[in-house]
Amino acid sequence: MKLRSSSFSKPSSSFGSSSPSPSTSRPRSDSLPAKPETAKPKPVATPAQLQAGKNNLKPTDYGVVDPNLQGIRTRRDNGQSGAQFADFTQDVRQSTNRLTSKPVGNQMLNDINGRTQAVNPGATGTQSKPLTAMDIYSGRNSAMPNSHVPRNDGTLSSTRPAYRFDGQPGAGTASDVKYNENGGGQRFNSLGHESVHAWRASNGVQVSPLAASKHSNADVFKQHPSHSANMKDTVDNRLRLTEEFETVGLRPTPHTKNNWAPSENAIRAEHGLPSRQDYSGLKPDGKNSNDQAFKNYDEGTDARNFFQKLSGQPSPFQKIVGDLEK
């Protein structure tokens, strides 16, 4: 059957009555658009409604801090509601954006991101569990609200790829960072400091703690059993301070590609902040209290003879820190 053109121009009324002609019809008054001055604004969500919406967010373990840094994510902990995790992730995003807005911070975070596959050898990520090189957790309730550890399985041996040894970098590891979203001051700089540690871990150039090294039970600690614990603490403090001095930028970092490494002071400089001159009041000048304790133990346990010293053989204490710091 051939359709008439009027079949398209005059649709029938769904209510069974004839449609008025366009020339004689008038729109119903309730179909007129509201005038701007009389239009009712849409109701604004109350704070309680916004909070309820956040609390009802779909649970997730990972948050994106930057679409170009898929290997760096926030992680939700058991004590965080959906709202708290959303706020935490937003705060990390803001600090991340501050860091990537300048050359040193941008290269540092992109370097970490670029090491994602290398620090997860043979692993495959999924949408629900992506591969990461740095996970960022809230440190709001922690004794150390801003901190870093190489990712591990609970064993010291699993952290060793983060550390250099005998002048050679390790293979590198991923990192877990704590960041205090409730902290004062320049929070982006706190994230920057911990991210420097993460960069170092991903490139295998961190300074190993004594316990994670093959020197943890060296013979020198057995010479004087009553002083063994204090000697180990002194060596460990020396190693920890070396890691922090290099992270801050008070000492150079060896074994880096193109002799470049990020530091907190480099980040501070590009944001117009004053440089740090010490770490917790201590400087790498050989005169801090731990250096003096190290010197005393080093000299007190040095049993080398004249010819051993002449040939350049290091003392037991110097052998330990030499293997772990150089």
C-alpha positions in Angstrom: 0.0 0.0 0.0 1.3 3.4 -0.9 1.5 5.7 2.0 0.3 9.3 1.8 2.7 12.0 2.7 0.3 13.2 5.4 1.0 10.0 7.3 4.3 11.5 8.2 3.3 15.1 8.8 0.3 14.5 11.1 1.0 11.9 13.8 -2.2 10.7 15.5 -3.0 11.7 19.0 -2.3 9.0 21.6 -5.4 10.1 23.5 -7.9 9.4 20.7 -8.9 13.0 19.9 -8.1 14.9 16.8 -4.9 17.0 16.7 -5.5 20.7 16.3 -4.0 22.3 13.3 -0.8 24.1 13.8 -2.3 27.4 12.7 -5.1 27.4 15.3 -3.6 25.5 18.2 -2.1 27.1 21.3 0.4 25.3 23.5 -0.9 24.4 26.9 0.1 26.8 29.6 2.0 24.2 31.5 4.2 23.4 28.5 5.7 27.0 28.3 9.3 27.2 29.3 9.8 28.8 32.7 11.1 32.3 32.7 14.5 32.7 34.3 13.3 34.9 37.0 10.5 32.5 38.0 12.3 29.1 37.4 12.8 27.1 40.5 16.5 26.1 41.0 17.3 22.4 41.5 17.7 21.6 45.1 21.3 21.6 46.3 22.5 18.4 47.9 23.0 18.7 51.6 26.3 17.9 53.3 24.6 14.8 54.7 23.5 13.7 51.3 27.0 14.2 49.8 28.5 12.2 52.7 26.0 9.4 52.2 27.0 9.3 48.5 30.6 9.0 49.3 29.9 6.3 51.9 28.0 4.3 49.3 30.8 4.4 46.7 31.7 1.0 45.3 34.5 -0.4 47.4 37.9 -0.4 45.7 41.4 -1.2 46.7 43.2 1.0 44.3 42.9 4.7 43.4 44.4 6.5 40.4 46.6 9.4 41.3 47.4 10.4 37.7 46.1 8.9 34.4 49.7 8.9 33.1 51.1 7.1 36.2 49.2 3.8 36.2 52.0 2.2 38.2 51.5 4.6 41.2 48.2 4.1 43.1 46.6 4.8 46.4 45.5 1.8 48.5 42.5 1.6 50.7 43.1 0.3 54.2 40.6 -1.6 56.4 39.8 1.5 58.5 38.8 3.8 55.6 35.2 4.3 54.6 34.5 5.0 50.9 34.3 8.7 51.7 37.7 8.7 53.5 39.4 6.8 50.7 38.0 9.2 48.1 39.2 12.2 50.1 42.6 10.6 50.7 43.0 9.8 47.0 42.1 13.4 46.0 44.7 14.7 48.4 47.3 12.5 47.0 46.3 13.6 43.5 46.8 17.2 44.4 50.3 16.5 45.9 51.2 14.4 42.8 50.1 17.2 40.5 52.4 19.6 42.4 55.3 17.2 42.0 54.7 16.6 38.3 54.4 20.3 37.6 58.2 20.7 37.9 61.0 18.8 36.1 62.6 16.9 39.0 59.4 15.7 40.5 58.0 14.8 37.1 61.0 12.8 36.0 61.1 11.0 39.4 57.5 9.9 39.3 57.7 8.9 35.6 60.8 6.9 36.3 59.1 5.1 39.1 56.1 4.4 36.9 58.4 3.2 34.1 59.9 0.6 36.5 56.6 -1.1 37.1 57.2 -4.2 35.0 60.8 -4.5 36.0 59.9 -4.6 39.8 57.2 -7.1 39.1 59.1 -9.6 37.0 56.9 -12.2 35.2 53.7 -10.8 36.8 50.5 -9.7 34.9 48.2 -7.1 36.3 44.4 -7.0 36.0 41.9 -4.1 36.3 41.0 -5.1 39.8 44.6 -5.7 40.8 47.0 -3.7 38.7 50.8 -4.0 38.8 52.3 -1.1 40.6 55.7 0.2 41.4 54.5 2.4 44.3 51.4 2.0 46.5 50.5 4.9 48.7 48.6 4.2 52.0 47.2 6.7 54.5 49.5 7.3 57.4 47.0 9.2 59.4 47.0 6.9 62.4 50.6 5.6 62.2 53.5 6.3 64.5 55.4 7.3 61.4 52.7 9.0 59.3 55.1 9.6 56.4 57.3 6.6 55.7 58.6 4.2 53.1 59.5 0.5 52.9 60.5 -1.7 50.0 57.5 -4.0 49.2 58.2 -7.4 50.8 56.6 -10.7 51.7 57.6 -10.4 55.4 61.1 -11.7 54.9 64.3 -9.6 54.9 65.6 -11.4 51.9 62.6 -10.1 49.8 63.8 -6.5 50.4 67.4 -7.1 49.2 66.8 -6.2 45.5 66.1 -2.6 46.7 69.7 -2.2 48.0 73.1 -1.8 46.5 75.9 -4.0 47.6 79.7 -4.0 47.0 79.4 -1.2 44.5 76.6 -2.7 42.5 72.9 -1.7 42.4 70.2 -4.3 43.1 67.6 -5.4 40.7 65.0 -3.0 42.2 61.8 -3.5 44.1 58.3 -1.9 44.3 57.5 0.3 47.3 54.8 0.9 49.9 54.6 4.5 51.1 52.6 6.0 53.9 51.4 9.6 53.4 49.6 11.7 56.0 46.7 13.5 54.3 46.0 15.3 57.6 49.6 16.6 57.9 50.3 20.3 57.9 52.8 22.3 55.9 53.7 21.4 52.3 52.3 17.9 52.1 53.4 17.5 48.5 57.0 17.7 49.8 56.4 14.9 52.3 55.2 12.8 49.4 58.2 13.9 47.4 60.6 12.8 50.1 59.0 9.3 50.4 58.9 9.1 46.6 62.6 9.7 46.4 63.1 6.6 48.6 60.7 4.7 46.2 62.8 5.9 43.2 65.9 4.6 44.9 64.3 1.3 45.8 63.0 0.8 42.2 66.5 1.3 40.9 68.2 -0.8 43.5 70.3 2.0 45.0 69.0 2.2 48.5 71.4 1.7 51.5 70.7 -1.6 53.1 69.9 -1.9 56.8 72.3 -4.2 58.7 69.6 -6.9 59.3 68.9 -7.3 55.6 72.6 -7.8 54.7 75.0 -10.7 54.9 76.8 -8.8 57.7 74.0 -9.0 60.2 75.9 -11.6 62.3 79.4 -10.7 61.4 82.2 -12.0 63.7 83.0 -8.6 65.0 79.7 -8.5 66.8 80.6 -11.7 68.7 83.8 -10.4 70.1 82.1 -8.5 72.9 78.7 -10.1 73.5 77.7 -7.6 76.1 78.1 -4.8 73.6 76.8 -6.7 70.5 73.3 -5.1 70.5 74.7 -1.6 70.9 77.3 -2.1 68.2 74.7 -3.4 65.8 72.4 -0.4 66.6 75.3 2.0 65.9 76.1 0.4 62.5 72.4 0.3 61.6 72.0 4.0 62.5 75.0 4.9 60.4 73.4 3.0 57.4 70.0 4.5 58.0 71.4 8.0 58.1 73.4 7.5 54.9 70.1 6.6 53.2 68.4 9.7 54.6 71.3 12.0 53.8 71.3 10.8 50.1 67.5 11.1 50.0 67.5 14.6 51.3 70.4 15.5 49.0 73.1 16.1 51.6 75.2 13.3 50.0 75.4 12.2 46.3 73.9 8.9 45.3 76.2 6.5 43.5 75.5 4.0 40.6 72.7 6.1 39.0 72.0 6.3 35.3 73.5 9.5 33.8 74.7 10.4 37.3 71.1 11.7 38.1 69.1 11.1 41.1 66.1 13.0 42.6 66.4 14.4 46.1 64.2 16.3 48.5 66.4 19.4 48.2 66.1 19.3 44.4 62.3 19.2 44.7 62.4 22.0 47.3 64.5 24.1 45.0 62.2 23.9 42.1 59.3 24.9 44.3 61.1 27.8 45.9 61.4 26.2 49.3 64.6 26.5 51.4 67.0 23.5 51.4 67.3 21.2 54.3 70.8 21.4 55.9 70.4 18.3 58.1 68.3 15.3 58.8 66.8 15.3 62.3 69.5 17.7 63.4 72.3 15.5 62.1 74.7 16.3 59.3 77.0 14.0 57.3 80.1 15.8 58.6 81.6 13.0 60.7 80.8 14.9 63.8 77.3 13.8 64.8 76.8 11.7 67.9 76.4 8.4 66.0 79.6 9.0 64.0 81.4 9.4 67.3 80.0 6.1 68.6 80.8 4.4 65.4 84.4 5.6 65.6 84.8 4.3 69.1 83.5 0.8 68.3 85.5 0.7 65.1 88.8 1.5 66.9 87.9 -0.8 69.8 87.4 -3.8 67.6 90.1 -3.2 65.1 92.6 -6.1 65.5 94.5 -5.6 62.2 98.2 -5.9 62.3 100.6 -3.3 60.8 100.9 -5.1 57.5 97.2 -5.5 57.1 96.7 -1.8 57.7 99.5 -1.0 55.3 98.0 -3.1 52.5 94.7 -1.2 52.8 92.7 -4.0 54.4 89.6 -2.4 56.0 88.7 -2.8 59.6 85.7 -5.1 60.3 83.4 -2.1 60.8 84.7 -0.3 57.7 84.3 -3.5 55.7 80.6 -3.7 56.6 79.7 -0.1 55.8 82.0 -0.2 52.8 80.1 -3.1 51.3 76.7 -1.5 52.0 77.4 2.2 51.3 79.7 2.3 48.3 
